[in-house]
């Protein structure tokens, strides 16, 4: 997510929050004082009743903003997420001044490193798909794919050790969680 997109999401969220607070204050005031009348602005009241270009324009603008927000939220949710192209790590070791640049690593590059390490350490996993997320306390990795029937606890331990070793070597950050999802079992063809 680019800086401009983050600013847009924050600004849009702030405007929505301000509008919600104003509406909450209005509702509290109306509930506390039964004689109080707080009229809705005339342009707002006219909007649903008017069949002209203003209604169409307001609807189009609202739809466009909602579509942009849903797309950006989807990118944020995908995670640290899966939609994020880069993993931003702490400042490089030895960079003590506050102006030092932070280190960013492409998520796809880390996923490829983990996939390669897991394939070497746990060949029972065939064509694994790796999804990596990053939080301040470490990485979370989800691996899904086809496996040969093996002791899954042993498979998990070997995959965890391999992924943790590669992530520590590449970034200095530990793996905190590894989930393995076996989509199907394939016949065992020797090896493990």
Helices and strands as residue ranges (DSSP letters): H 3-32, H 42-47, H 53-77, E 86-91, E 102-106, H 107-121, E 125-135, E 138-148, H 152-171, E 175-186
